[in-house]
């Protein structure tokens, strides 16, 4: 049976781009601009579809490799990523709830600032978890390289998400357009890195003969 969309790890990962999607919206134009500035460039489905790219001939695994063993190792690596993302999804949901209430005038500025700060700390924790993640031994070099690049992209993405939340906190404090602009740039950058990281992992799965379901 095909997994429901919400049970796939990459759905949770891509949904975390909403950490910075609501920002400072509400009573005036600046609040609405903050929403647009940090909104993801695409929805989860489109990003996942873009990530499912064909592999190049140079990436074909060697015929003599044990596909079953390689599949197991790659799936274990994917599960570790899922576990890392699962811990972050709860914090992202909490932030979005507070940010939406703030945009509707139902939460205070201090509430929004605290929620952004908590989300920033969670992004830092996720980045540390990615830094500790190890690529399984016993895989062909091309697959190992893809997995290493995947986890590095995701680690850098959370470093960028941390900066995004810092700029959001700065904007909540000083209302400066420069903070808003930097927030947008970091948000766009982190979204691109997330897409790149997912693409690398999906390619690695395909090289072992696994299908990347969307």
C-alpha distance (Angstrom), angle and dihedral (degrees) to the residues before:
residue distance angle dihedral
X1 . . .
X2 3.78 . .
X3 3.79 114.6 .
X4 3.82 116.2 -110.1
X5 3.78 111.7 -109.1
X6 3.80 93.4 -111.1
X7 3.83 92.0 57.3
X8 3.80 94.8 58.7
X9 3.78 114.5 99.5
X10 3.78 94.5 -136.1
X11 3.80 90.5 56.9
X12 3.80 89.0 60.9
X13 3.79 91.1 44.9
X14 3.77 94.5 51.6
X15 3.79 91.9 42.7
X16 3.80 87.6 60.7
X17 3.78 88.9 71.4
X18 3.80 82.5 78.8
X19 3.81 87.7 72.7
X20 3.78 86.4 91.9
X21 3.79 99.8 26.3
X22 3.80 100.1 98.1
X23 3.79 102.8 35.9
X24 3.79 112.3 149.2
X25 3.81 109.8 -14.3
X26 3.76 129.4 147.6
X27 3.78 135.7 64.3
X28 3.83 100.8 32.8
X29 3.80 142.9 22.9
X30 3.80 94.5 -94.3
X31 3.77 90.9 60.4
X32 3.81 90.9 50.6
X33 3.80 90.9 46.7
X34 3.80 89.8 55.4
X35 3.79 90.1 57.7
X36 3.79 92.6 52.6
X37 3.77 92.6 42.6
X38 3.76 96.3 61.2
X39 3.79 102.1 28.0
X40 3.81 115.0 123.2
X41 3.81 113.5 -96.6
X42 3.82 91.0 -128.0
X43 3.77 140.5 9.5
X44 3.79 124.4 -98.6
X45 3.78 95.4 -100.1
X46 3.81 95.4 52.4
X47 3.81 92.7 45.9
X48 3.77 91.1 50.9
X49 3.81 91.0 48.9
X50 3.79 90.9 51.5
X51 3.78 89.6 49.6
X52 3.80 92.3 57.4
X53 3.81 95.1 82.1
X54 3.77 126.8 156.6
X55 3.78 117.3 -99.8
X56 3.78 120.2 -118.3
X57 3.82 121.0 -115.9
X58 3.81 90.8 -109.9
X59 3.81 89.9 62.8
X60 3.84 96.0 58.5
X61 3.81 110.8 125.3
X62 3.78 118.7 -119.7
X63 3.80 113.9 -90.0
X64 3.79 93.2 -127.8
X65 3.82 93.2 56.6
X66 3.78 117.6 110.3
X67 3.80 100.8 -112.5
X68 3.78 92.9 -171.4
X69 3.81 92.4 56.1
X70 3.79 92.4 44.4
X71 3.79 92.0 48.5
X72 3.79 90.7 52.6
X73 3.81 92.5 50.6
X74 3.80 93.6 47.7
X75 3.80 92.1 47.4
X76 3.80 90.0 50.7
X77 3.80 89.1 52.3
X78 3.80 90.7 48.8
X79 3.81 90.2 50.3
X80 3.80 90.4 53.7
X81 3.79 89.3 53.4
X82 3.79 89.6 49.0
X83 3.81 91.0 52.7
X84 3.81 91.0 50.7
X85 3.79 91.4 49.7
X86 3.80 93.6 45.5
X87 3.80 91.1 62.6
X88 3.79 90.7 51.2
X89 3.81 96.3 47.4
X90 3.81 93.1 69.4
X91 3.80 91.9 54.4
X92 3.79 90.6 47.0
X93 3.78 91.4 52.6
X94 3.80 91.7 50.1
X95 3.79 91.1 51.1
X96 3.79 93.0 49.3
X97 3.82 92.0 51.2
X98 3.81 92.7 52.4
X99 3.82 93.3 42.2
X100 3.80 91.8 51.7
X101 3.80 91.3 49.0
X102 3.79 89.5 49.5
X103 3.79 92.3 50.4
X104 3.83 88.1 53.5
X105 3.80 93.2 47.5
X106 3.81 92.7 -108.6
X107 3.83 96.5 114.0
X108 3.79 132.2 46.7
X109 3.78 128.8 -113.5
X110 3.79 89.9 -109.3
X111 3.82 89.9 53.4
X112 3.81 91.1 53.1
X113 3.79 91.9 46.0
X114 3.80 92.1 49.9
X115 3.80 91.6 48.5
X116 3.80 90.9 50.6
X117 3.79 90.8 48.8
X118 3.82 91.4 50.7
X119 3.80 90.2 49.5
X120 3.80 89.6 50.4
X121 3.80 91.0 53.4
X122 3.79 90.5 49.3
X123 3.81 90.7 51.7
X124 3.80 89.1 52.3
X125 3.81 90.8 50.8
X126 3.81 91.7 49.3
X127 3.79 91.3 50.3
X128 3.81 90.3 52.5
X129 3.80 89.8 50.8
X130 3.80 90.6 52.6
X131 3.79 90.8 49.1
X132 3.82 89.0 56.2
X133 3.81 93.9 46.7
X134 3.80 112.6 108.5
X135 3.79 128.4 -153.8
X136 3.83 110.1 -121.0
X137 3.79 117.1 -104.7
X138 3.79 120.3 -122.8
X139 3.79 99.3 50.2
X140 3.82 126.5 122.0
X141 3.79 112.9 -93.1
X142 3.80 94.6 -110.8
X143 3.81 92.6 53.6
X144 3.82 93.1 43.7
X145 3.80 89.5 51.6
X146 3.80 92.1 51.6
X147 3.81 92.3 50.2
X148 3.80 91.9 47.6
X149 3.79 90.5 49.9
X150 3.81 90.6 47.1
X151 3.80 94.7 54.4
X152 3.81 91.8 42.7
X153 3.81 91.6 52.3
X154 3.80 90.8 49.9
X155 3.80 92.2 46.6
X156 3.80 91.6 52.6
X157 3.82 89.5 44.8
X158 3.80 90.2 60.5
X159 3.77 91.2 46.7
X160 3.79 86.2 55.3
X161 3.81 91.6 45.8
X162 3.80 88.1 53.7
X163 3.80 89.7 54.9
X164 3.80 90.1 46.0
X165 3.79 90.8 56.9
X166 3.81 90.6 46.3
X167 3.80 90.3 54.9
X168 3.80 89.5 46.9
X169 3.81 90.0 53.2
X170 3.79 89.5 47.9
X171 3.80 90.4 51.0
X172 3.78 91.7 49.1
X173 3.79 87.3 53.5
X174 3.80 104.5 41.4
X175 3.85 105.2 15.5
X176 3.82 89.3 -140.6
X177 3.84 117.0 161.4
X178 3.82 88.9 -138.4
X179 3.81 90.5 62.7
X180 3.79 89.5 50.1
X181 3.80 92.1 50.4
X182 3.80 93.7 48.8
X183 3.80 89.3 47.2
X184 3.81 89.4 55.5
X185 3.80 93.7 48.6
X186 3.79 94.0 49.4
X187 3.81 91.7 45.2
X188 3.81 92.0 52.5
X189 3.80 91.0 45.7
X190 3.80 93.9 51.4
X191 3.82 91.5 48.5
X192 3.81 90.7 53.6
X193 3.79 91.0 49.8
X194 3.81 91.5 50.6
X195 3.80 90.1 53.2
X196 3.80 91.6 47.7
X197 3.80 92.0 48.9
X198 3.79 92.9 50.9
X199 3.80 91.1 46.6
X200 3.82 91.3 54.6
X201 3.80 92.2 50.9
X202 3.79 93.7 47.2
X203 3.79 90.4 50.8
X204 3.80 90.1 51.6
X205 3.80 90.1 51.4
X206 3.78 92.2 49.5
X207 3.81 91.4 51.4
X208 3.80 89.5 60.0
X209 3.80 91.2 49.8
X210 3.80 96.2 -100.4
X211 3.77 118.8 137.0
X212 3.80 117.2 -126.7
X213 3.79 102.3 -136.5
X214 3.80 120.4 -154.5
